[in-house]
């Protein structure tokens, strides 16, 4: 019997489950990484099995052109591939002992766009607090430059032609 390669897999955490304590405890990390993220991957792979033309495409490629995804699986793809891509980024941008102000080009872009780091943080926090239900708050790069935005559920700025930064 031929073994099929799965389209998506949960990436390994680049740190130990407890590495982000006291901010995020090990039990929460295990639940979200091993259970929730795995469910997004499993459901993504099941939906792609029903739309083989999507096989071999990256999550970002799929999300950047949801209109090309067959209607019968579009919702499942948007939610689950979105959940996989969003969470993969989430794990990668967090790190133990990584607190501190950004530096270099991203710091310059934040200052140019928002005035200073504290004004950016205020805008980001405000967008997060105003997010109703589940969703994400982002710093993304779009045609007009950097912007803070929120998306519902597992939607991604990628589907809006933007590049998420955090």
C-alpha positions, 0 to 999 in steps of 0.5 A: 500500500502506498503511503501518502505524504500529508499536506500539513504537519504541526511544527515542533515547538522551538522551545519547551512547553514550560519555557514561556511561564509565567506568561503561558503555562505548560498545560496551556501550551500542550493543549493548544499545540498538541490538541488544537493545532493538531485538529487544524492540521487533521481537518486541513488534510481531510479538506485537501483530500476532497480538493486534490488540486490544492495538494502540494500548495503551502497554506499561504498560497491557499489562503492568498487565493481562497476564491480558487478553492472549491466552494464545497471545502472553502469554509473548512479550508479557510478555518483550518488552513488559517488556524494552522498557518496562524498558529505556526506563526504564533509558535515561531514568534514567541520565545523565552526571555525575548521581551523588549522593544523591537530594533532595526527596520521594524522599530523604524517602521513602527515609529514612522507609522504609529509615532512611537512604540507605546502608541503602537502598543496602545493601538494593538491592545485596543484592537485586541480588546475590541475583537469580539469572540475568537480571532486574532489581532495583527501587525501586517504589511499591506499596500498602504504600509504597516497596519494593525487589524483584527480578523475573526476566527482563523482568518488571516491578513494573507487572504486580504493580500497582506503579509502578517508580521505578528 
